[in-house]
Structures are given as structure tokens and as C-alpha cells.
Amino acid sequence: MNTSIVKKRQTKYCLAIEDELARLGHATNARLLELLRQNYPDLSATTIHRATTRLCGRGEISIAPPAPDGSIQYDSNTEPHDHFQCSVCGMLKDTNIKAKIIDTLESSIGDCDVSGQLTIIGICKNCKK
């Protein structure tokens, strides 16, 4: 028997959060609570917070740029990537823009090294209408 395998606690709420995030891409705890209460009417904000914290700590979800109100947003995509965020509606979209513009970025800021993920702020096509 291999005792080095650590069992992860995977509650129905963790599974539901992962499923909902996979569908949405990005969401705050408040949005997840709103959606999951349709199937789990007694679900609490504390349970959502604990579950997202656990999932994030295990690397099963990641933290996205904050929502327009400053709330933490979670991301179903755990690979390093950049984001576009609409300044009007707050919509987040995954992108990998840094790889395409890193040389231009670094030379425009005095040949400093750019690291981490980028968030590009603008107005999405729906809000431009």
C-alpha cells in the first residue's frame, strides 16, 4: 500500500464549483453562490469561500484579476495566461498576449524584464455597441 498518496477532500460543493467555473471561465464567490443555490438552496457564503480557497490552494482553480468591485475572481484555467478585462461590464477573457509583445514592452520600459501575467483593460465589443 502506497502511503505517500494524500487523499484530497472533494465535496459535492467543490465539484459543483469546478463544474460551474469550467462553464463560466471566471467567477466571484458571490456569483458562484448565486448560481449554486439553485441546486443547493442551503449553501452558505462561508462554504463557498472555504471551497474556493481549498481548490485554489490545491491548484485546481486559480485567481483571476479582481472584479470591478474589487472582489476576488477565480479562473478555471490554471495555466499561466493573460487577460483582457472590459472596463464597462467587467467581462474577463483569457489571452496570451505577453508572448507576442514582450520584446516591445521590455524595450519601451528601459529593457526591464517583464514577468507575471498581464491584464489589458479596454471596452468589449458588446459594450462598444
CNS distance restraints for C-alpha pairs under 8 A (distance, minus, plus):
assign (resid  10 and name CA) (resid  14 and name CA) 5.94 0.50 0.50
assign (resid  10 and name CA) (resid  15 and name CA) 6.79 0.50 0.50
assign (resid  11 and name CA) (resid  15 and name CA) 6.40 0.50 0.50
assign (resid  12 and name CA) (resid  16 and name CA) 6.06 0.50 0.50
assign (resid  13 and name CA) (resid  17 and name CA) 6.03 0.50 0.50
assign (resid  13 and name CA) (resid  48 and name CA) 7.53 0.50 0.50
assign (resid  13 and name CA) (resid  51 and name CA) 7.00 0.50 0.50
assign (resid  14 and name CA) (resid  18 and name CA) 6.19 0.50 0.50
assign (resid  14 and name CA) (resid  51 and name CA) 5.63 0.50 0.50
assign (resid  14 and name CA) (resid  52 and name CA) 7.37 0.50 0.50
assign (resid  14 and name CA) (resid  55 and name CA) 7.15 0.50 0.50
assign (resid  15 and name CA) (resid  19 and name CA) 6.19 0.50 0.50
assign (resid  16 and name CA) (resid  20 and name CA) 6.08 0.50 0.50
assign (resid  16 and name CA) (resid  36 and name CA) 7.37 0.50 0.50
assign (resid  17 and name CA) (resid  21 and name CA) 5.99 0.50 0.50
assign (resid  17 and name CA) (resid  32 and name CA) 6.92 0.50 0.50
assign (resid  17 and name CA) (resid  36 and name CA) 7.79 0.50 0.50
assign (resid  17 and name CA) (resid  51 and name CA) 7.96 0.50 0.50
assign (resid  17 and name CA) (resid  52 and name CA) 7.58 0.50 0.50
assign (resid  18 and name CA) (resid  22 and name CA) 6.03 0.50 0.50
assign (resid  18 and name CA) (resid  61 and name CA) 7.57 0.50 0.50
assign (resid  18 and name CA) (resid  76 and name CA) 7.25 0.50 0.50
assign (resid  19 and name CA) (resid  23 and name CA) 6.35 0.50 0.50
assign (resid  20 and name CA) (resid  24 and name CA) 6.13 0.50 0.50
assign (resid  20 and name CA) (resid  32 and name CA) 7.33 0.50 0.50
assign (resid  21 and name CA) (resid  25 and name CA) 5.18 0.50 0.50
assign (resid  21 and name CA) (resid  26 and name CA) 6.02 0.50 0.50
assign (resid  21 and name CA) (resid  27 and name CA) 6.67 0.50 0.50
assign (resid  21 and name CA) (resid  74 and name CA) 7.74 0.50 0.50
assign (resid  21 and name CA) (resid  75 and name CA) 6.82 0.50 0.50
assign (resid  21 and name CA) (resid  76 and name CA) 5.38 0.50 0.50
assign (resid  22 and name CA) (resid  76 and name CA) 5.47 0.50 0.50
assign (resid  25 and name CA) (resid  75 and name CA) 5.80 0.50 0.50
assign (resid  25 and name CA) (resid  76 and name CA) 5.34 0.50 0.50
assign (resid  25 and name CA) (resid  77 and name CA) 7.23 0.50 0.50
assign (resid  26 and name CA) (resid  64 and name CA) 7.16 0.50 0.50
assign (resid  26 and name CA) (resid  73 and name CA) 6.34 0.50 0.50
assign (resid  26 and name CA) (resid  74 and name CA) 5.40 0.50 0.50
assign (resid  26 and name CA) (resid  75 and name CA) 4.57 0.50 0.50
assign (resid  26 and name CA) (resid  76 and name CA) 6.46 0.50 0.50
assign (resid  26 and name CA) (resid  92 and name CA) 7.06 0.50 0.50
assign (resid  27 and name CA) (resid  31 and name CA) 6.00 0.50 0.50
assign (resid  27 and name CA) (resid  32 and name CA) 6.48 0.50 0.50
assign (resid  27 and name CA) (resid  73 and name CA) 5.16 0.50 0.50
assign (resid  27 and name CA) (resid  74 and name CA) 5.39 0.50 0.50
assign (resid  27 and name CA) (resid  75 and name CA) 6.92 0.50 0.50
assign (resid  28 and name CA) (resid  32 and name CA) 6.27 0.50 0.50
assign (resid  28 and name CA) (resid  67 and name CA) 7.43 0.50 0.50
assign (resid  28 and name CA) (resid  71 and name CA) 6.62 0.50 0.50
assign (resid  28 and name CA) (resid  72 and name CA) 5.89 0.50 0.50
assign (resid  28 and name CA) (resid  73 and name CA) 4.35 0.50 0.50
assign (resid  28 and name CA) (resid  74 and name CA) 6.10 0.50 0.50
assign (resid  29 and name CA) (resid  33 and name CA) 6.03 0.50 0.50
assign (resid  29 and name CA) (resid  45 and name CA) 7.46 0.50 0.50
assign (resid  29 and name CA) (resid  48 and name CA) 6.33 0.50 0.50
assign (resid  29 and name CA) (resid  49 and name CA) 6.49 0.50 0.50
assign (resid  29 and name CA) (resid  52 and name CA) 7.65 0.50 0.50
assign (resid  29 and name CA) (resid  72 and name CA) 7.52 0.50 0.50
assign (resid  29 and name CA) (resid  73 and name CA) 7.24 0.50 0.50
assign (resid  29 and name CA) (resid  74 and name CA) 7.96 0.50 0.50
assign (resid  30 and name CA) (resid  34 and name CA) 6.18 0.50 0.50
assign (resid  30 and name CA) (resid  45 and name CA) 7.43 0.50 0.50
assign (resid  31 and name CA) (resid  35 and name CA) 6.27 0.50 0.50
assign (resid  32 and name CA) (resid  36 and name CA) 5.89 0.50 0.50
assign (resid  32 and name CA) (resid  48 and name CA) 7.55 0.50 0.50
assign (resid  33 and name CA) (resid  37 and name CA) 5.87 0.50 0.50
assign (resid  33 and name CA) (resid  43 and name CA) 7.32 0.50 0.50
assign (resid  33 and name CA) (resid  44 and name CA) 7.43 0.50 0.50
assign (resid  33 and name CA) (resid  45 and name CA) 6.49 0.50 0.50
assign (resid  33 and name CA) (resid  48 and name CA) 6.59 0.50 0.50
assign (resid  34 and name CA) (resid  38 and name CA) 7.34 0.50 0.50
assign (resid  36 and name CA) (resid  40 and name CA) 5.94 0.50 0.50
assign (resid  36 and name CA) (resid  41 and name CA) 7.80 0.50 0.50
assign (resid  36 and name CA) (resid  43 and name CA) 7.63 0.50 0.50
assign (resid  37 and name CA) (resid  41 and name CA) 4.45 0.50 0.50
assign (resid  37 and name CA) (resid  42 and name CA) 6.97 0.50 0.50
assign (resid  37 and name CA) (resid  43 and name CA) 6.02 0.50 0.50
assign (resid  43 and name CA) (resid  47 and name CA) 6.82 0.50 0.50
assign (resid  43 and name CA) (resid  48 and name CA) 7.70 0.50 0.50
assign (resid  44 and name CA) (resid  48 and name CA) 6.56 0.50 0.50
assign (resid  45 and name CA) (resid  49 and name CA) 6.14 0.50 0.50
assign (resid  46 and name CA) (resid  50 and name CA) 6.12 0.50 0.50
assign (resid  47 and name CA) (resid  51 and name CA) 6.05 0.50 0.50
assign (resid  48 and name CA) (resid  52 and name CA) 6.08 0.50 0.50
assign (resid  49 and name CA) (resid  53 and name CA) 6.05 0.50 0.50
assign (resid  50 and name CA) (resid  54 and name CA) 6.09 0.50 0.50
assign (resid  51 and name CA) (resid  55 and name CA) 6.09 0.50 0.50
assign (resid  52 and name CA) (resid  56 and name CA) 5.91 0.50 0.50
assign (resid  52 and name CA) (resid  61 and name CA) 7.81 0.50 0.50
assign (resid  52 and name CA) (resid  74 and name CA) 7.88 0.50 0.50
assign (resid  53 and name CA) (resid  57 and name CA) 6.03 0.50 0.50
assign (resid  54 and name CA) (resid  58 and name CA) 6.28 0.50 0.50
assign (resid  55 and name CA) (resid  59 and name CA) 6.28 0.50 0.50
assign (resid  55 and name CA) (resid  60 and name CA) 5.21 0.50 0.50
assign (resid  55 and name CA) (resid  61 and name CA) 5.77 0.50 0.50
assign (resid  56 and name CA) (resid  60 and name CA) 5.82 0.50 0.50
assign (resid  56 and name CA) (resid  61 and name CA) 4.90 0.50 0.50
assign (resid  56 and name CA) (resid  62 and name CA) 5.39 0.50 0.50
assign (resid  56 and name CA) (resid  63 and name CA) 7.29 0.50 0.50
assign (resid  59 and name CA) (resid  78 and name CA) 6.90 0.50 0.50
assign (resid  60 and name CA) (resid  76 and name CA) 7.70 0.50 0.50
assign (resid  60 and name CA) (resid  78 and name CA) 6.84 0.50 0.50
assign (resid  61 and name CA) (resid  74 and name CA) 6.69 0.50 0.50
assign (resid  61 and name CA) (resid  75 and name CA) 5.78 0.50 0.50
assign (resid  61 and name CA) (resid  76 and name CA) 5.13 0.50 0.50
assign (resid  61 and name CA) (resid  77 and name CA) 6.68 0.50 0.50
assign (resid  61 and name CA) (resid  78 and name CA) 5.69 0.50 0.50
assign (resid  62 and name CA) (resid  74 and name CA) 5.64 0.50 0.50
assign (resid  62 and name CA) (resid  75 and name CA) 5.02 0.50 0.50
assign (resid  62 and name CA) (resid  76 and name CA) 6.55 0.50 0.50
assign (resid  62 and name CA) (resid  77 and name CA) 6.81 0.50 0.50
assign (resid  62 and name CA) (resid  78 and name CA) 5.32 0.50 0.50
assign (resid  63 and name CA) (resid  72 and name CA) 7.18 0.50 0.50
assign (resid  63 and name CA) (resid  73 and name CA) 5.96 0.50 0.50
assign (resid  63 and name CA) (resid  74 and name CA) 4.53 0.50 0.50
assign (resid  63 and name CA) (resid  75 and name CA) 5.63 0.50 0.50
assign (resid  64 and name CA) (resid  72 and name CA) 7.37 0.50 0.50
assign (resid  64 and name CA) (resid  73 and name CA) 5.20 0.50 0.50
assign (resid  64 and name CA) (resid  74 and name CA) 5.21 0.50 0.50
assign (resid  64 and name CA) (resid  75 and name CA) 5.36 0.50 0.50
assign (resid  65 and name CA) (resid  72 and name CA) 7.35 0.50 0.50
assign (resid  65 and name CA) (resid  73 and name CA) 6.40 0.50 0.50
assign (resid  65 and name CA) (resid  83 and name CA) 7.76 0.50 0.50
assign (resid  65 and name CA) (resid 119 and name CA) 7.26 0.50 0.50
assign (resid  66 and name CA) (resid  70 and name CA) 5.25 0.50 0.50
assign (resid  66 and name CA) (resid  71 and name CA) 5.52 0.50 0.50
assign (resid  66 and name CA) (resid  72 and name CA) 5.00 0.50 0.50
assign (resid  66 and name CA) (resid  73 and name CA) 5.48 0.50 0.50
assign (resid  67 and name CA) (resid  71 and name CA) 5.20 0.50 0.50
assign (resid  67 and name CA) (resid  72 and name CA) 6.42 0.50 0.50
assign (resid  67 and name CA) (resid  73 and name CA) 6.12 0.50 0.50
assign (resid  67 and name CA) (resid  90 and name CA) 6.36 0.50 0.50
assign (resid  68 and name CA) (resid  87 and name CA) 7.64 0.50 0.50
assign (resid  68 and name CA) (resid  90 and name CA) 5.75 0.50 0.50
assign (resid  80 and name CA) (resid 117 and name CA) 7.02 0.50 0.50
assign (resid  81 and name CA) (resid  94 and name CA) 6.77 0.50 0.50
assign (resid  81 and name CA) (resid  95 and name CA) 6.26 0.50 0.50
assign (resid  81 and name CA) (resid  96 and name CA) 5.43 0.50 0.50
assign (resid  81 and name CA) (resid 117 and name CA) 5.99 0.50 0.50
assign (resid  81 and name CA) (resid 118 and name CA) 7.83 0.50 0.50
assign (resid  82 and name CA) (resid  94 and name CA) 5.95 0.50 0.50
assign (resid  82 and name CA) (resid  95 and name CA) 5.05 0.50 0.50
assign (resid  82 and name CA) (resid  96 and name CA) 5.27 0.50 0.50
assign (resid  82 and name CA) (resid  97 and name CA) 6.55 0.50 0.50
assign (resid  82 and name CA) (resid  98 and name CA) 7.04 0.50 0.50
assign (resid  82 and name CA) (resid 117 and name CA) 5.01 0.50 0.50
assign (resid  82 and name CA) (resid 118 and name CA) 4.87 0.50 0.50
assign (resid  82 and name CA) (resid 119 and name CA) 5.84 0.50 0.50
assign (resid  82 and name CA) (resid 120 and name CA) 7.96 0.50 0.50
assign (resid  83 and name CA) (resid  92 and name CA) 6.43 0.50 0.50
assign (resid  83 and name CA) (resid  93 and name CA) 5.47 0.50 0.50
assign (resid  83 and name CA) (resid  94 and name CA) 4.62 0.50 0.50
assign (resid  83 and name CA) (resid  95 and name CA) 5.28 0.50 0.50
assign (resid  83 and name CA) (resid  96 and name CA) 7.60 0.50 0.50
assign (resid  83 and name CA) (resid 117 and name CA) 7.82 0.50 0.50
assign (resid  83 and name CA) (resid 118 and name CA) 6.39 0.50 0.50
assign (resid  83 and name CA) (resid 119 and name CA) 4.75 0.50 0.50
assign (resid  83 and name CA) (resid 120 and name CA) 6.19 0.50 0.50
assign (resid  84 and name CA) (resid  92 and name CA) 5.70 0.50 0.50
assign (resid  84 and name CA) (resid  93 and name CA) 5.14 0.50 0.50
assign (resid  84 and name CA) (resid  94 and name CA) 6.48 0.50 0.50
assign (resid  84 and name CA) (resid  95 and name CA) 6.82 0.50 0.50
assign (resid  84 and name CA) (resid 119 and name CA) 5.65 0.50 0.50
assign (resid  84 and name CA) (resid 120 and name CA) 4.67 0.50 0.50
assign (resid  84 and name CA) (resid 121 and name CA) 5.89 0.50 0.50
assign (resid  84 and name CA) (resid 122 and name CA) 7.30 0.50 0.50
assign (resid  85 and name CA) (resid  90 and name CA) 5.89 0.50 0.50
assign (resid  85 and name CA) (resid  91 and name CA) 5.57 0.50 0.50
assign (resid  85 and name CA) (resid  92 and name CA) 4.59 0.50 0.50
assign (resid  85 and name CA) (resid  93 and name CA) 6.51 0.50 0.50
assign (resid  85 and name CA) (resid 119 and name CA) 6.82 0.50 0.50
assign (resid  85 and name CA) (resid 120 and name CA) 6.17 0.50 0.50
assign (resid  85 and name CA) (resid 121 and name CA) 4.97 0.50 0.50
assign (resid  85 and name CA) (resid 122 and name CA) 6.37 0.50 0.50
assign (resid  85 and name CA) (resid 123 and name CA) 7.66 0.50 0.50
assign (resid  85 and name CA) (resid 124 and name CA) 7.87 0.50 0.50
assign (resid  86 and name CA) (resid  90 and name CA) 4.80 0.50 0.50
assign (resid  86 and name CA) (resid  91 and name CA) 5.22 0.50 0.50
assign (resid  86 and name CA) (resid  92 and name CA) 6.72 0.50 0.50
assign (resid  86 and name CA) (resid 121 and name CA) 5.93 0.50 0.50
assign (resid  86 and name CA) (resid 122 and name CA) 5.13 0.50 0.50
assign (resid  86 and name CA) (resid 123 and name CA) 4.68 0.50 0.50
assign (resid  86 and name CA) (resid 124 and name CA) 5.34 0.50 0.50
assign (resid  87 and name CA) (resid 121 and name CA) 6.14 0.50 0.50
assign (resid  87 and name CA) (resid 122 and name CA) 5.66 0.50 0.50
assign (resid  87 and name CA) (resid 123 and name CA) 5.75 0.50 0.50
assign (resid  88 and name CA) (resid 123 and name CA) 6.39 0.50 0.50
assign (resid  88 and name CA) (resid 124 and name CA) 7.98 0.50 0.50
assign (resid  88 and name CA) (resid 127 and name CA) 6.75 0.50 0.50
assign (resid  89 and name CA) (resid 127 and name CA) 7.20 0.50 0.50
assign (resid  91 and name CA) (resid 124 and name CA) 7.64 0.50 0.50
assign (resid  96 and name CA) (resid 100 and name CA) 7.67 0.50 0.50
assign (resid  97 and name CA) (resid 101 and name CA) 6.48 0.50 0.50
assign (resid  98 and name CA) (resid 102 and name CA) 5.31 0.50 0.50
assign (resid  98 and name CA) (resid 117 and name CA) 7.66 0.50 0.50
assign (resid  98 and name CA) (resid 118 and name CA) 6.84 0.50 0.50
assign (resid 101 and name CA) (resid 105 and name CA) 6.15 0.50 0.50
assign (resid 102 and name CA) (resid 106 and name CA) 6.02 0.50 0.50
assign (resid 102 and name CA) (resid 114 and name CA) 7.15 0.50 0.50
assign (resid 103 and name CA) (resid 107 and name CA) 6.13 0.50 0.50
assign (resid 104 and name CA) (resid 108 and name CA) 6.02 0.50 0.50
assign (resid 105 and name CA) (resid 109 and name CA) 6.44 0.50 0.50
assign (resid 105 and name CA) (resid 114 and name CA) 7.55 0.50 0.50
assign (resid 106 and name CA) (resid 110 and name CA) 6.50 0.50 0.50
assign (resid 106 and name CA) (resid 111 and name CA) 4.75 0.50 0.50
assign (resid 106 and name CA) (resid 112 and name CA) 5.39 0.50 0.50
assign (resid 106 and name CA) (resid 113 and name CA) 6.02 0.50 0.50
assign (resid 106 and name CA) (resid 114 and name CA) 6.32 0.50 0.50
assign (resid 107 and name CA) (resid 111 and name CA) 4.57 0.50 0.50
assign (resid 107 and name CA) (resid 112 and name CA) 7.34 0.50 0.50
assign (resid 123 and name CA) (resid 127 and name CA) 6.26 0.50 0.50
assign (resid 123 and name CA) (resid 128 and name CA) 6.38 0.50 0.50
assign (resid 124 and name CA) (resid 128 and name CA) 6.28 0.50 0.50
assign (resid 125 and name CA) (resid 129 and name CA) 6.69 0.50 0.50
